[in-house]
Amino acid sequence: MALVTGAPLVPARLVGTARALARGRIGFPKLRVIVGEPIEVARAREDPAAATELTERLRVAVESLT
C-alpha cells in the first residue's frame, strides 16, 4: 500500500508482549513501544522488486530498534 500511495512507513517494535500473553497471567505487565524514524517511500506501482527491497529496509529498521 505504501508503494502505491507513497506514504512513509514508520517502524515500530513492541517489547514485553510475551509476558502480556503468558497463560495464567494476572494483571497488566508493562509493555514498551519503540518507534523509529519514518522511511520515505517512492511510488512504484505493483513492482515486486521494489516491494521486496522496501520490506527488507523495514525489517532492518525494526530489528535495530532497542
Order of alpha helices (4+ residues) and beta strands (2+ residues): alpha-beta-alpha-beta-alpha
